[in-house]
Amino acid sequence: MAIKNAVQFIKEVRGELSKVEWPKFNEFVGSTIVVLFLVCFFSIYLGLVDLGLSRLAKYIFAEYGG
């Protein structure tokens, strides 16, 4: 029974995947470049925010900490 269900599931997945409109190569490359740019941008941004907040915390603890 489990094998029958697995085979049926695979057939349904293949049917659904055939309905998908896959992106053209240019769209794929363009989207990939945008994603990579945004990941780099936000990585740098969050790194700078983290650096600033850690320096602020060190200053506060050095100035007002016990």
N, C-alpha and C positions, 0 to 999 in steps of 0.2 A: 504494500500500500504506500509506503514512504517513497519508494522509487517512482511510482506512478505520479505522486504529487510533485516530486522533484522534476520529472520530465515535463509535466504540465506547466510548472512554474517557469522552466527554461523557455518553453515555447511562448508563453505569455510575455516574458521579458524580451525575447527576440522580436515579437510582434510590436511591442511598445517602442523598442529602439528603432524599428524601421519607420515609425511615424515621426521621429525626431528630425527637425530641420537643423543639420549640423552647420556651423559657421564656415564661411569660405576661408581660404588660407590667409588672405589679407586681413580679414576681420580677426582671425585668431592671433596673428602676429601683432596687430594693433592693440588688441585687448591685453595681450601678454605684456607688451611694453608699458601700457598704462598701469597695469597691476604692479609690475616691478618698480616703476617710478614712484608710485604711491607708497609701496612698502619701504623703499629707501627713504623717502621724504619723512614719513611718520616715524621711522626708526631713529632718524637723526633728531627730529623734533622731540620725541619722547626721551631720548638720551640727554638732550640739552635741558629739558624740564627736570629730569631726574638729577642731573648734575647741579642745577641751580637749587633745587629743594634740599639736596644733601648738604650743600655748602651753607644754606640758610639754617638748617638744623644744627650743623656743627657750630656755627656762630652763636646761635641761641643757647645751646648747651654750654659752650665755653664761657659765654657772658653771664648767663643766669643760672646755670646748673651748679649743683653743690660742689 
